[in-house]
Amino acid sequence: MGLVLLVGVSLSLAVEAIALAVYVTDNGSEIVLTERYRVSAPSFVDYLMNLSEMGLTASGLMAFGLALLMLTPYARVVTSLIYFAATHNLKYMVITVFVLAVLTASLLTH
């Protein structure tokens, strides 16, 4: 299950590195703080839905890398739930379902 965290963080890091390369190619080493690079949404679900609109731009890749990083713990909990269900470990299934519910509520309301 630790592999899920390793893969999620590694993928996020790789996407962020590509985004940085695209950003430097577009802007040089200057840091540009304009609305063009601002990514915001009323909720995380809206944030995910807006990723496709940003495309393969530097800000779109940065936003995608950040979304990957934010979804990594969620994927870890889902993986744990599948594992505990497969091993018929009811006690840890109940705990994991509670954690999954809290994470889901947090993602849907923020």
N, CA, C and O atoms as CSV, one atom per row, in Angstrom:
chain,resi,resn,atom,element,x,y,z
A,1,MET,N,N,0.815,-1.191,0.000
A,1,MET,CA,C,0.000,0.000,0.000
A,1,MET,C,C,0.862,1.259,0.000
A,1,MET,O,O,0.430,2.320,-0.451
A,2,GLY,N,N,2.075,1.130,0.507
A,2,GLY,CA,C,2.994,2.261,0.450
A,2,GLY,C,C,3.378,2.597,-0.980
A,2,GLY,O,O,3.797,3.714,-1.281
A,3,LEU,N,N,3.228,1.606,-1.860
A,3,LEU,CA,C,3.531,1.816,-3.273
A,3,LEU,C,C,2.590,2.859,-3.879
A,3,LEU,O,O,2.993,3.623,-4.756
A,4,VAL,N,N,1.359,2.892,-3.421
A,4,VAL,CA,C,0.387,3.877,-3.927
A,4,VAL,C,C,0.889,5.290,-3.628
A,4,VAL,O,O,0.831,6.167,-4.490
A,5,LEU,N,N,1.377,5.506,-2.420
A,5,LEU,CA,C,1.902,6.831,-2.067
A,5,LEU,C,C,3.131,7.169,-2.889
A,5,LEU,O,O,3.264,8.289,-3.380
A,6,LEU,N,N,4.025,6.210,-3.042
A,6,LEU,CA,C,5.251,6.432,-3.807
A,6,LEU,C,C,4.940,6.773,-5.257
A,6,LEU,O,O,5.502,7.719,-5.809
A,7,VAL,N,N,4.055,6.012,-5.869
A,7,VAL,CA,C,3.694,6.265,-7.263
A,7,VAL,C,C,2.980,7.602,-7.410
A,7,VAL,O,O,3.273,8.357,-8.337
A,8,GLY,N,N,2.050,7.904,-6.514
A,8,GLY,CA,C,1.301,9.164,-6.589
A,8,GLY,C,C,2.194,10.376,-6.454
A,8,GLY,O,O,2.076,11.327,-7.226
A,9,VAL,N,N,3.084,10.350,-5.482
A,9,VAL,CA,C,3.984,11.488,-5.270
A,9,VAL,C,C,4.985,11.591,-6.421
A,9,VAL,O,O,5.302,12.692,-6.871
A,10,SER,N,N,5.484,10.445,-6.900
A,10,SER,CA,C,6.441,10.462,-8.010
A,10,SER,C,C,5.806,11.000,-9.292
A,10,SER,O,O,6.418,11.799,-10.000
A,11,LEU,N,N,4.583,10.564,-9.592
A,11,LEU,CA,C,3.884,11.079,-10.772
A,11,LEU,C,C,3.632,12.581,-10.652
A,11,LEU,O,O,3.815,13.331,-11.610
A,12,SER,N,N,3.215,13.000,-9.478
A,12,SER,CA,C,2.975,14.416,-9.254
A,12,SER,C,C,4.253,15.223,-9.450
A,12,SER,O,O,4.237,16.275,-10.089
A,13,LEU,N,N,5.352,14.730,-8.902
A,13,LEU,CA,C,6.636,15.410,-9.049
A,13,LEU,C,C,7.055,15.482,-10.510
A,13,LEU,O,O,7.550,16.514,-10.963
A,14,ALA,N,N,6.860,14.391,-11.254
A,14,ALA,CA,C,7.224,14.377,-12.672
A,14,ALA,C,C,6.393,15.396,-13.461
A,14,ALA,O,O,6.928,16.121,-14.299
A,15,VAL,N,N,5.094,15.446,-13.192
A,15,VAL,CA,C,4.229,16.401,-13.891
A,15,VAL,C,C,4.619,17.833,-13.535
A,15,VAL,O,O,4.645,18.702,-14.407
A,16,GLU,N,N,4.920,18.086,-12.263
A,16,GLU,CA,C,5.330,19.427,-11.854
A,16,GLU,C,C,6.659,19.824,-12.497
A,16,GLU,O,O,6.851,20.987,-12.852
A,17,ALA,N,N,7.577,18.865,-12.649
A,17,ALA,CA,C,8.861,19.156,-13.301
A,17,ALA,C,C,8.647,19.503,-14.775
A,17,ALA,O,O,9.284,20.417,-15.299
A,18,ILE,N,N,7.752,18.776,-15.439
A,18,ILE,CA,C,7.428,19.088,-16.837
A,18,ILE,C,C,6.780,20.465,-16.925
A,18,ILE,O,O,7.090,21.247,-17.824
A,19,ALA,N,N,5.876,20.760,-15.984
A,19,ALA,CA,C,5.213,22.068,-15.955
A,19,ALA,C,C,6.229,23.187,-15.769
A,19,ALA,O,O,6.128,24.235,-16.407
A,20,LEU,N,N,7.198,22.965,-14.904
A,20,LEU,CA,C,8.243,23.965,-14.685
A,20,LEU,C,C,9.052,24.184,-15.960
A,20,LEU,O,O,9.385,25.320,-16.298
A,21,ALA,N,N,9.369,23.101,-16.668
A,21,ALA,CA,C,10.112,23.223,-17.922
A,21,ALA,C,C,9.309,24.010,-18.961
A,21,ALA,O,O,9.861,24.853,-19.669
A,22,VAL,N,N,8.015,23.736,-19.050
A,22,VAL,CA,C,7.151,24.467,-19.980
A,22,VAL,C,C,7.089,25.940,-19.583
A,22,VAL,O,O,7.152,26.820,-20.442
A,23,TYR,N,N,6.965,26.208,-18.287
A,23,TYR,CA,C,6.897,27.584,-17.794
A,23,TYR,C,C,8.180,28.345,-18.138
A,23,TYR,O,O,8.123,29.474,-18.625
A,24,VAL,N,N,9.334,27.727,-17.885
A,24,VAL,CA,C,10.616,28.388,-18.157
A,24,VAL,C,C,10.790,28.600,-19.660
A,24,VAL,O,O,11.344,29.613,-20.085
A,25,THR,N,N,10.322,27.655,-20.455
A,25,THR,CA,C,10.397,27.806,-21.908
A,25,THR,C,C,9.548,28.990,-22.374
A,25,THR,O,O,9.950,29.737,-23.266
A,26,ASP,N,N,8.377,29.155,-21.768
A,26,ASP,CA,C,7.479,30.244,-22.155
A,26,ASP,C,C,7.916,31.607,-21.624
A,26,ASP,O,O,7.799,32.615,-22.321
A,27,ASN,N,N,8.428,31.638,-20.374
A,27,ASN,CA,C,8.664,32.917,-19.693
A,27,ASN,C,C,10.117,33.192,-19.337
A,27,ASN,O,O,10.432,34.283,-18.860
A,28,GLY,N,N,10.998,32.248,-19.551
A,28,GLY,CA,C,12.365,32.420,-19.074
A,28,GLY,C,C,12.379,32.210,-17.571
A,28,GLY,O,O,11.479,31.585,-17.011
A,29,SER,N,N,13.393,32.730,-16.935
A,29,SER,CA,C,13.505,32.517,-15.491
A,29,SER,C,C,12.710,33.537,-14.674
A,29,SER,O,O,12.705,33.483,-13.444
A,30,GLU,N,N,12.037,34.467,-15.362
A,30,GLU,CA,C,11.246,35.487,-14.673
A,30,GLU,C,C,9.978,34.870,-14.092
A,30,GLU,O,O,9.320,34.062,-14.746
A,31,ILE,N,N,9.642,35.247,-12.876
A,31,ILE,CA,C,8.414,34.771,-12.242
A,31,ILE,C,C,7.295,35.748,-12.595
A,31,ILE,O,O,7.355,36.930,-12.256
A,32,VAL,N,N,6.289,35.240,-13.271
A,32,VAL,CA,C,5.171,36.057,-13.720
A,32,VAL,C,C,3.977,35.780,-12.816
A,32,VAL,O,O,3.462,34.663,-12.781
A,33,LEU,N,N,3.549,36.784,-12.097
A,33,LEU,CA,C,2.401,36.626,-11.189
A,33,LEU,C,C,1.197,37.363,-11.775
A,33,LEU,O,O,0.830,38.444,-11.314
A,34,THR,N,N,0.598,36.768,-12.785
A,34,THR,CA,C,-0.578,37.359,-13.411
A,34,THR,C,C,-1.762,36.419,-13.238
A,34,THR,O,O,-1.615,35.284,-12.785
A,35,GLU,N,N,-2.917,36.907,-13.603
A,35,GLU,CA,C,-4.139,36.093,-13.528
A,35,GLU,C,C,-4.067,34.882,-14.448
A,35,GLU,O,O,-4.777,33.899,-14.237
A,36,ARG,N,N,-3.219,34.947,-15.461
A,36,ARG,CA,C,-3.077,33.833,-16.400
A,36,ARG,C,C,-2.643,32.557,-15.686
A,36,ARG,O,O,-3.011,31.457,-16.100
A,37,TYR,N,N,-1.864,32.698,-14.619
A,37,TYR,CA,C,-1.359,31.533,-13.901
A,37,TYR,C,C,-2.114,31.247,-12.611
A,37,TYR,O,O,-1.729,30.367,-11.841
A,38,ARG,N,N,-3.176,31.983,-12.378
A,38,ARG,CA,C,-3.977,31.732,-11.176
A,38,ARG,C,C,-4.983,30.624,-11.459
A,38,ARG,O,O,-5.732,30.674,-12.434
A,39,VAL,N,N,-4.983,29.641,-10.597
A,39,VAL,CA,C,-5.922,28.522,-10.737
A,39,VAL,C,C,-6.753,28.474,-9.465
A,39,VAL,O,O,-6.221,28.280,-8.372
A,40,SER,N,N,-8.059,28.651,-9.612
A,40,SER,CA,C,-8.929,28.574,-8.443
A,40,SER,C,C,-10.303,28.077,-8.889
A,40,SER,O,O,-10.668,28.157,-10.062
A,41,ALA,N,N,-11.031,27.573,-7.936
A,41,ALA,CA,C,-12.386,27.077,-8.190
A,41,ALA,C,C,-13.130,27.047,-6.862
A,41,ALA,O,O,-12.503,26.991,-5.804
A,42,PRO,N,N,-14.457,27.084,-6.905
A,42,PRO,CA,C,-15.233,27.063,-5.665
A,42,PRO,C,C,-15.079,25.770,-4.863
A,42,PRO,O,O,-15.169,25.785,-3.636
A,43,SER,N,N,-14.848,24.663,-5.550
A,43,SER,CA,C,-14.682,23.383,-4.856
A,43,SER,C,C,-13.644,22.547,-5.598
A,43,SER,O,O,-13.270,22.858,-6.729
A,44,PHE,N,N,-13.191,21.489,-4.947
A,44,PHE,CA,C,-12.191,20.628,-5.565
A,44,PHE,C,C,-12.746,19.925,-6.800
A,44,PHE,O,O,-12.014,19.705,-7.766
A,45,VAL,N,N,-14.011,19.576,-6.781
A,45,VAL,CA,C,-14.640,18.937,-7.945
A,45,VAL,C,C,-14.630,19.904,-9.125
A,45,VAL,O,O,-14.315,19.508,-10.247
A,46,ASP,N,N,-14.971,21.164,-8.881
A,46,ASP,CA,C,-14.912,22.172,-9.942
A,46,ASP,C,C,-13.486,22.360,-10.442
A,46,ASP,O,O,-13.253,22.538,-11.638
A,47,TYR,N,N,-12.538,22.317,-9.516
A,47,TYR,CA,C,-11.124,22.418,-9.861
A,47,TYR,C,C,-10.738,21.300,-10.826
A,47,TYR,O,O,-10.064,21.546,-11.826
A,48,LEU,N,N,-11.164,20.073,-10.529
A,48,LEU,CA,C,-10.863,18.941,-11.405
A,48,LEU,C,C,-11.541,19.089,-12.763
A,48,LEU,O,O,-10.954,18.757,-13.793
A,49,MET,N,N,-12.771,19.587,-12.764
A,49,MET,CA,C,-13.502,19.751,-14.018
A,49,MET,C,C,-12.850,20.806,-14.911
A,49,MET,O,O,-12.923,20.707,-16.136
A,50,ASN,N,N,-12.218,21.808,-14.312
A,50,ASN,CA,C,-11.580,22.882,-15.081
A,50,ASN,C,C,-10.217,22.490,-15.630
A,50,ASN,O,O,-9.661,23.217,-16.452
A,51,LEU,N,N,-9.665,21.362,-15.199
A,51,LEU,CA,C,-8.337,20.961,-15.669
A,51,LEU,C,C,-8.301,20.757,-17.176
A,51,LEU,O,O,-7.322,21.125,-17.825
A,52,SER,N,N,-9.344,20.181,-17.736
A,52,SER,CA,C,-9.352,19.922,-19.181
A,52,SER,C,C,-9.369,21.213,-19.990
A,52,SER,O,O,-8.857,21.249,-21.109
A,53,GLU,N,N,-9.947,22.263,-19.440
A,53,GLU,CA,C,-9.998,23.548,-20.139
A,53,GLU,C,C,-8.626,24.209,-20.206
A,53,GLU,O,O,-8.359,24.989,-21.121
A,54,MET,N,N,-7.753,23.904,-19.246
A,54,MET,CA,C,-6.435,24.538,-19.207
A,54,MET,C,C,-5.462,23.930,-20.203
A,54,MET,O,O,-4.507,24.588,-20.617
A,55,GLY,N,N,-5.691,22.693,-20.587
A,55,GLY,CA,C,-4.847,22.055,-21.589
A,55,GLY,C,C,-3.433,21.790,-21.100
A,55,GLY,O,O,-3.185,21.665,-19.901
A,56,LEU,N,N,-2.516,21.707,-22.045
A,56,LEU,CA,C,-1.131,21.382,-21.731
A,56,LEU,C,C,-0.267,22.629,-21.562
A,56,LEU,O,O,0.910,22.634,-21.922
A,57,THR,N,N,-0.856,23.669,-21.019
A,57,THR,CA,C,-0.101,24.876,-20.709
A,57,THR,C,C,0.639,24.660,-19.390
A,57,THR,O,O,0.400,23.681,-18.683
A,58,ALA,N,N,1.528,25.579,-19.074
A,58,ALA,CA,C,2.272,25.467,-17.822
A,58,ALA,C,C,1.317,25.466,-16.634
A,58,ALA,O,O,1.460,24.644,-15.729
A,59,SER,N,N,0.351,26.370,-16.625
A,59,SER,CA,C,-0.578,26.424,-15.491
A,59,SER,C,C,-1.471,25.184,-15.453
A,59,SER,O,O,-1.807,24.703,-14.371
A,60,GLY,N,N,-1.856,24.665,-16.609
A,60,GLY,CA,C,-2.665,23.451,-16.651
A,60,GLY,C,C,-1.909,22.244,-16.111
A,60,GLY,O,O,-2.468,21.432,-15.374
A,61,LEU,N,N,-0.639,22.131,-16.480
A,61,LEU,CA,C,0.175,21.027,-15.977
A,61,LEU,C,C,0.439,21.172,-14.479
A,61,LEU,O,O,0.422,20.185,-13.744
A,62,MET,N,N,0.683,22.409,-14.026
A,62,MET,CA,C,0.888,22.636,-12.585
A,62,MET,C,C,-0.364,22.248,-11.805
A,62,MET,O,O,-0.280,21.608,-10.757
A,63,ALA,N,N,-1.510,22.638,-12.321
A,63,ALA,CA,C,-2.775,22.311,-11.656
A,63,ALA,C,C,-3.012,20.812,-11.642
A,63,ALA,O,O,-3.498,20.271,-10.648
A,64,PHE,N,N,-2.673,20.127,-12.740
A,64,PHE,CA,C,-2.844,18.678,-12.812
A,64,PHE,C,C,-1.916,17.966,-11.826
A,64,PHE,O,O,-2.327,17.022,-11.151
A,65,GLY,N,N,-0.671,18.419,-11.747
A,65,GLY,CA,C,0.280,17.835,-10.790
A,65,GLY,C,C,-0.183,18.018,-9.355
A,65,GLY,O,O,-0.052,17.113,-8.531
A,66,LEU,N,N,-0.721,19.184,-9.063
A,66,LEU,CA,C,-1.244,19.437,-7.725
A,66,LEU,C,C,-2.455,18.561,-7.426
A,66,LEU,O,O,-2.596,18.047,-6.316
A,67,ALA,N,N,-3.329,18.393,-8.417
A,67,ALA,CA,C,-4.500,17.519,-8.235
A,67,ALA,C,C,-4.063,16.077,-7.987
A,67,ALA,O,O,-4.636,15.390,-7.141
A,68,LEU,N,N,-3.050,15.618,-8.722
A,68,LEU,CA,C,-2.520,14.271,-8.483
A,68,LEU,C,C,-2.020,14.122,-7.045
A,68,LEU,O,O,-2.289,13.126,-6.374
A,69,LEU,N,N,-1.296,15.125,-6.601
A,69,LEU,CA,C,-0.761,15.080,-5.236
A,69,LEU,C,C,-1.882,15.069,-4.204
A,69,LEU,O,O,-1.796,14.362,-3.200
A,70,MET,N,N,-2.927,15.844,-4.444
A,70,MET,CA,C,-4.043,15.906,-3.500
A,70,MET,C,C,-4.876,14.625,-3.502
A,70,MET,O,O,-5.462,14.270,-2.479
A,71,LEU,N,N,-4.935,13.931,-4.630
A,71,LEU,CA,C,-5.724,12.703,-4.723
A,71,LEU,C,C,-4.953,11.465,-4.282
A,71,LEU,O,O,-5.547,10.397,-4.128
A,72,THR,N,N,-3.650,11.585,-4.078
A,72,THR,CA,C,-2.839,10.430,-3.679
A,72,THR,C,C,-3.290,9.823,-2.348
A,72,THR,O,O,-3.450,8.604,-2.283
A,73,PRO,N,N,-3.503,10.603,-1.286
A,73,PRO,CA,C,-3.994,9.982,-0.046
A,73,PRO,C,C,-5.365,9.337,-0.211
A,73,PRO,O,O,-5.654,8.314,0.409
A,74,TYR,N,N,-6.201,9.931,-1.041
A,74,TYR,CA,C,-7.519,9.367,-1.310
A,74,TYR,C,C,-7.375,7.994,-1.962
A,74,TYR,O,O,-8.065,7.047,-1.584
A,75,ALA,N,N,-6.476,7.888,-2.943
A,75,ALA,CA,C,-6.228,6.610,-3.609
A,75,ALA,C,C,-5.675,5.583,-2.625
A,75,ALA,O,O,-5.985,4.395,-2.709
A,76,ARG,N,N,-4.862,6.054,-1.701
A,76,ARG,CA,C,-4.300,5.148,-0.684
A,76,ARG,C,C,-5.409,4.571,0.201
A,76,ARG,O,O,-5.391,3.382,0.519
A,77,VAL,N,N,-6.356,5.392,0.591
A,77,VAL,CA,C,-7.453,4.919,1.440
A,77,VAL,C,C,-8.347,3.954,0.664
A,77,VAL,O,O,-8.791,2.948,1.216
A,78,VAL,N,N,-8.614,4.246,-0.598
A,78,VAL,CA,C,-9.426,3.334,-1.419
A,78,VAL,C,C,-8.716,1.992,-1.568
A,78,VAL,O,O,-9.347,0.939,-1.475
A,79,THR,N,N,-7.408,2.028,-1.800
A,79,THR,CA,C,-6.627,0.800,-1.912
A,79,THR,C,C,-6.665,0.010,-0.605
A,79,THR,O,O,-6.790,-1.215,-0.620
A,80,SER,N,N,-6.558,0.704,0.515
A,80,SER,CA,C,-6.633,0.045,1.817
A,80,SER,C,C,-7.987,-0.614,2.020
A,80,SER,O,O,-8.073,-1.731,2.531
A,81,LEU,N,N,-9.041,0.081,1.621
A,81,LEU,CA,C,-10.383,-0.478,1.758
A,81,LEU,C,C,-10.529,-1.758,0.938
A,81,LEU,O,O,-11.101,-2.740,1.412
A,82,ILE,N,N,-10.022,-1.749,-0.271
A,82,ILE,CA,C,-10.075,-2.953,-1.115
A,82,ILE,C,C,-9.289,-4.092,-0.460
A,82,ILE,O,O,-9.743,-5.236,-0.446
A,83,TYR,N,N,-8.128,-3.780,0.071
A,83,TYR,CA,C,-7.305,-4.800,0.726
A,83,TYR,C,C,-8.019,-5.385,1.945
A,83,TYR,O,O,-8.080,-6.603,2.110
A,84,PHE,N,N,-8.557,-4.514,2.795
A,84,PHE,CA,C,-9.236,-5.005,4.000
A,84,PHE,C,C,-10.497,-5.792,3.656
A,84,PHE,O,O,-10.843,-6.739,4.362
A,85,ALA,N,N,-11.188,-5.414,2.581
A,85,ALA,CA,C,-12.357,-6.184,2.147
A,85,ALA,C,C,-11.929,-7.559,1.632
A,85,ALA,O,O,-12.595,-8.559,1.901
A,86,ALA,N,N,-10.831,-7.609,0.903
A,86,ALA,CA,C,-10.350,-8.889,0.364
A,86,ALA,C,C,-9.885,-9.835,1.465
A,86,ALA,O,O,-10.005,-11.053,1.334
A,87,THR,N,N,-9.350,-9.270,2.560
A,87,THR,CA,C,-8.882,-10.112,3.674
A,87,THR,C,C,-9.953,-10.301,4.741
A,87,THR,O,O,-9.696,-10.914,5.776
A,88,HIS,N,N,-11.154,-9.778,4.494
A,88,HIS,CA,C,-12.300,-9.907,5.414
A,88,HIS,C,C,-11.975,-9.366,6.812
A,88,HIS,O,O,-12.365,-9.959,7.818
A,89,ASN,N,N,-11.269,-8.254,6.865
A,89,ASN,CA,C,-10.920,-7.620,8.129
A,89,ASN,C,C,-11.950,-6.518,8.411
A,89,ASN,O,O,-11.767,-5.361,8.032
A,90,LEU,N,N,-13.026,-6.907,9.079
A,90,LEU,CA,C,-14.162,-6.010,9.288
A,90,LEU,C,C,-13.797,-4.782,10.110
A,90,LEU,O,O,-14.231,-3.675,9.792
A,91,LYS,N,N,-13.012,-4.961,11.150
A,91,LYS,CA,C,-12.642,-3.849,12.022
A,91,LYS,C,C,-11.959,-2.731,11.223
A,91,LYS,O,O,-12.342,-1.567,11.332
A,92,TYR,N,N,-10.955,-3.086,10.427
A,92,TYR,CA,C,-10.233,-2.074,9.664
A,92,TYR,C,C,-11.032,-1.581,8.466
A,92,TYR,O,O,-10.812,-0.464,7.997
A,93,MET,N,N,-11.952,-2.394,7.965
A,93,MET,CA,C,-12.844,-1.925,6.905
A,93,MET,C,C,-13.719,-0.782,7.410
A,93,MET,O,O,-13.895,0.222,6.720
A,94,VAL,N,N,-14.263,-0.938,8.608
A,94,VAL,CA,C,-15.124,0.096,9.180
A,94,VAL,C,C,-14.334,1.386,9.409
A,94,VAL,O,O,-14.805,2.478,9.090
A,95,ILE,N,N,-13.148,1.250,9.957
A,95,ILE,CA,C,-12.299,2.434,10.182
A,95,ILE,C,C,-11.964,3.110,8.852
A,95,ILE,O,O,-12.014,4.335,8.747
A,96,THR,N,N,-11.626,2.317,7.845
A,96,THR,CA,C,-11.250,2.867,6.541
A,96,THR,C,C,-12.437,3.518,5.846
A,96,THR,O,O,-12.276,4.542,5.182
A,97,VAL,N,N,-13.623,2.940,5.987
A,97,VAL,CA,C,-14.826,3.557,5.411
A,97,VAL,C,C,-15.067,4.920,6.060
A,97,VAL,O,O,-15.436,5.875,5.376
A,98,PHE,N,N,-14.860,5.014,7.375
A,98,PHE,CA,C,-15.017,6.299,8.062
A,98,PHE,C,C,-14.018,7.315,7.529
A,98,PHE,O,O,-14.390,8.450,7.233
A,99,VAL,N,N,-12.756,6.922,7.404
A,99,VAL,CA,C,-11.728,7.828,6.878
A,99,VAL,C,C,-12.073,8.245,5.448
A,99,VAL,O,O,-11.917,9.411,5.086
A,100,LEU,N,N,-12.540,7.296,4.638
A,100,LEU,CA,C,-12.930,7.595,3.267
A,100,LEU,C,C,-14.099,8.584,3.230
A,100,LEU,O,O,-14.129,9.477,2.384
A,101,ALA,N,N,-15.045,8.428,4.131
A,101,ALA,CA,C,-16.179,9.355,4.200
A,101,ALA,C,C,-15.722,10.758,4.567
A,101,ALA,O,O,-16.198,11.739,3.994
A,102,VAL,N,N,-14.800,10.858,5.519
A,102,VAL,CA,C,-14.276,12.170,5.919
A,102,VAL,C,C,-13.523,12.819,4.765
A,102,VAL,O,O,-13.715,14.004,4.490
A,103,LEU,N,N,-12.668,12.056,4.087
A,103,LEU,CA,C,-11.922,12.585,2.943
A,103,LEU,C,C,-12.863,13.015,1.821
A,103,LEU,O,O,-12.672,14.072,1.219
A,104,THR,N,N,-13.872,12.203,1.540
A,104,THR,CA,C,-14.826,12.525,0.488
A,104,THR,C,C,-15.598,13.800,0.826
A,104,THR,O,O,-15.775,14.671,-0.026
A,105,ALA,N,N,-16.049,13.901,2.064
A,105,ALA,CA,C,-16.757,15.122,2.483
A,105,ALA,C,C,-15.857,16.341,2.361
A,105,ALA,O,O,-16.305,17.411,1.948
A,106,SER,N,N,-14.605,16.183,2.715
A,106,SER,CA,C,-13.666,17.296,2.618
A,106,SER,C,C,-13.448,17.703,1.155
A,106,SER,O,O,-13.424,18.891,0.834
A,107,LEU,N,N,-13.293,16.720,0.285
A,107,LEU,CA,C,-13.093,17.051,-1.138
A,107,LEU,C,C,-14.314,17.688,-1.765
A,107,LEU,O,O,-14.190,18.553,-2.632
A,108,LEU,N,N,-15.496,17.267,-1.333
A,108,LEU,CA,C,-16.715,17.806,-1.934
A,108,LEU,C,C,-17.095,19.181,-1.401
A,108,LEU,O,O,-17.808,19.929,-2.070
A,109,THR,N,N,-16.629,19.516,-0.214
A,109,THR,CA,C,-17.040,20.796,0.382
A,109,THR,C,C,-15.972,21.878,0.325
A,109,THR,O,O,-16.243,23.022,0.689
A,110,HIS,N,N,-14.791,21.552,-0.114
A,110,HIS,CA,C,-13.720,22.572,-0.173
A,110,HIS,C,C,-13.215,22.742,-1.578
A,110,HIS,O,O,-12.319,23.551,-1.819
